[in-house]
Amino acid sequence: MSQKTGLGKAKLLSYVVIEKFIDFIFFVILFFIIVVTSTGVVEDMPAVSIAVIAIITIGLIFYIRFNRLILRAVTIFIPESIFSRIELLNRELLDGIYLFRSLRQIMKSGTFFLGAWASIGIIFYLVSWPFLDVLQLPLYAPLVLMVFSALSLAIPSAPSAIGTMHFAFLIAIKLMTDGHYDIDLAAGFIVILHFFIMLFDFVIGAILMGAYKIRSSHASRQL
């Protein structure tokens, strides 16, 4: 990717850092939607959603504009050995943000970001829909499962998050049903859902490899 885009590896790593940060914000908003939906206060959702997005935007602008002052304040409370790592992470975040200077880059990144999560969301809903009545899950259950799948991926595991993702899904189902569910039916649902998630990753990876003309043998050597 560094050779294709003409950007340095450090710049691309910074881009990955900021992408993960945006993912985190997305999941905060998604978690907020789950809370609002589960409590039934749907009529207040548009106003509160605008307020949450505004707070995040203002916070991001404040972080970029007063970055040096924030770092100086942090040095008062954090030891030098730890601060050096925070400063490095801060620099990578700023480098990643600066990649979004052009409107074209913002639109391109936003399109890919929303398209990827929309595709994942569709998969979660299509696979979960037949099981909602059987397992007595709420309509927002696919959103909860998406959040728990992302949390499970934060735990190192191989291959393909087998075990950690399954356990995370099982915890989510237990929470949404108050422990009243068929364990065999839930296990079957979890395996099917995980299979389609991995199938989606495989198909998208194959499409990207074909688009960038990357052979599997060449990708293995790069790893």
Secondary structure, DSSP 8 states (H G I E B T S, - for coil): -HHHH---HHHHHHHHHHHHHHHHHHHHHHHHHHHHHHHT--TTHHHHHHHHHHHHHHHHHHHHHTHHHHHHHHHHHS-HHHHHHHHHHHHHHHHHHHTT-SHHHHHHHHHHHHHHHHHHHHHHHHHHHHHHHHTT--TTHHHHHHHHHHHHHTS--TTTTTTHHHHHHHHHHHHHHTT-S-HHHHHHHHHHHHHHHHHHHHHHHHHHHHHTT--HHHHHHH-
